[in-house]
């Protein structure tokens, strides 16, 4: 399995295209954690206001990803995941 960036048991994914790709990344973090290849994951997405200025909707944003992690995926994904929101 390949991550966008990987070093010292930390995996990072950068998503700027569609929110659906974030779910794939979360599953990759889960598999890497279960295989004992990673200790933590990080996902880089748009900051909320920047995503909104670009049209929002289906773009991955900090708020969307955090909400999904705190609700839908809380009991499913045990790996710690840092979420970073980028601004221009």
C-alpha positions as CSV (number, residue, x, y, z in Angstrom):
1,X,0.0,0.0,0.0
2,X,1.3,3.4,-0.9
3,X,0.7,6.7,0.9
4,X,1.3,10.2,-0.5
5,X,4.0,10.6,2.2
6,X,5.3,8.1,4.6
7,X,8.2,8.4,7.2
8,X,8.9,6.9,10.6
9,X,5.5,5.2,10.9
10,X,3.6,8.3,10.0
11,X,1.4,8.2,6.9
12,X,0.1,11.4,5.2
13,X,-2.5,11.8,2.5
14,X,-3.3,15.0,0.6
15,X,-6.8,15.3,-0.8
16,X,-8.0,18.2,-2.9
17,X,-10.3,16.6,-5.4
18,X,-13.4,15.0,-3.9
19,X,-14.6,14.1,-0.4
20,X,-15.0,10.5,-1.4
21,X,-11.3,10.1,-1.7
22,X,-10.9,10.9,2.0
23,X,-12.9,7.8,2.8
24,X,-10.4,5.7,0.8
25,X,-7.6,7.4,2.7
26,X,-9.2,6.6,6.1
27,X,-9.4,3.0,5.1
28,X,-5.7,3.0,4.0
29,X,-4.8,4.4,7.5
30,X,-6.9,1.6,9.1
31,X,-5.1,-1.1,7.1
32,X,-1.7,0.4,7.7
33,X,-2.4,0.6,11.5
34,X,-3.8,-3.0,11.6
35,X,-0.7,-4.2,9.7
36,X,1.5,-2.4,12.3
37,X,3.1,-0.2,9.6
38,X,1.8,3.1,10.9
39,X,1.2,4.7,14.4
40,X,-0.6,7.8,13.1
41,X,-2.2,9.2,10.0
42,X,-2.5,12.7,8.7
43,X,-4.8,14.0,6.1
44,X,-4.5,17.4,4.4
45,X,-7.6,19.0,3.0
46,X,-9.0,22.5,2.4
47,X,-9.8,24.8,5.2
48,X,-13.6,25.3,5.5
49,X,-13.7,28.9,4.2
50,X,-11.3,28.1,1.3
51,X,-13.3,25.1,0.2
52,X,-16.5,27.2,0.3
53,X,-14.8,29.9,-1.9
54,X,-13.9,27.2,-4.4
55,X,-17.5,26.0,-4.6
56,X,-17.6,23.7,-1.5
57,X,-20.1,20.9,-2.2
58,X,-18.0,17.8,-2.8
59,X,-14.6,19.3,-1.9
60,X,-12.9,17.8,1.1
61,X,-12.8,20.3,3.9
62,X,-11.5,20.4,7.5
63,X,-15.0,20.5,9.1
64,X,-16.4,17.7,6.9
65,X,-13.5,15.3,7.6
66,X,-13.5,16.1,11.4
67,X,-17.3,15.5,11.6
68,X,-17.0,12.2,9.8
69,X,-14.2,11.1,12.0
70,X,-16.0,12.1,15.2
71,X,-19.3,10.5,14.2
72,X,-19.3,7.8,11.5
73,X,-15.8,6.5,11.9
74,X,-15.1,7.0,15.6
75,X,-15.8,3.3,16.5
76,X,-14.4,1.9,13.3
77,X,-11.0,3.6,12.9
78,X,-8.7,3.2,16.0
79,X,-5.7,5.0,14.4
80,X,-5.0,8.6,15.6
81,X,-5.6,10.9,12.6
82,X,-4.5,14.5,12.4
83,X,-6.6,16.7,10.0
84,X,-5.0,19.8,8.5
85,X,-7.0,22.5,6.7
86,X,-5.1,24.5,4.1
87,X,-5.7,28.1,3.2
88,X,-4.3,29.9,0.2
